[in-house]
Amino acid sequence: MEEQLLEQAIQIMLASETENEIFVEGILDLVQRILA
């Protein structure tokens, strides 16, 4: 399940980096907390 979240985060970043910068930063923060 965590792997799916990582894949979705990557897809979101690749799809629209500039539009969702804040959203992506939130995803990355969440990912870091999961992996921590």
Contacts in CASP RR format, 6 or more apart in sequence:
PFRMAT RR
TARGET T0000
AUTHOR 0000-0000-0000
METHOD contacts of the structure
MODEL  1
MEEQLLEQAIQIMLASETENEIFVEGILDLVQRILA
2 34 0 8 1.000
5 30 0 8 1.000
5 31 0 8 1.000
5 34 0 8 1.000
6 31 0 8 1.000
9 24 0 8 1.000
9 27 0 8 1.000
9 28 0 8 1.000
9 31 0 8 1.000
12 20 0 8 1.000
12 23 0 8 1.000
12 24 0 8 1.000
12 27 0 8 1.000
13 20 0 8 1.000
13 24 0 8 1.000
13 27 0 8 1.000
17 24 0 8 1.000
END
